[in-house]
Amino acid sequence: MSYTKEKWKLSLNHNWKTHPFSIIVQGKYGVHSTTIANIPTRMTIPPQEQKANAQLIAAAPAMYEALQTILNMALMDKGHWAKTIETEALAALAKAQSS
């Protein structure tokens, strides 16, 4: 799976009323930052929840890599929890990779 490998970061856009939260990567090829996603303001979603959604998106690459590591460990360990971990990890990774 190919995605932007630089560290994803939550950006608080205090002066931007329509998109108060963005997910950015910094410093790629001399660019100050590049936007991965904007979280638009929605009256039906409280601001705290909008921020939490943005934080979750920003953490996605780290969680993906951690899940890959957990899956690799489960595949090596055929113990009691290994099969459950393997099943859940494979399902989550498949969801992340589907288009």
Secondary structure, 3 states (H helix, E strand, C coil): CCCCCCCEEEEECCCCCCCCEEEEEECHHHCCEEEEEEECCCCCCCHHHHHHHHHHHHHHHHHHHHHHHHHHHHHHCCCCCHHHHHHHHHHHHHHHHCC
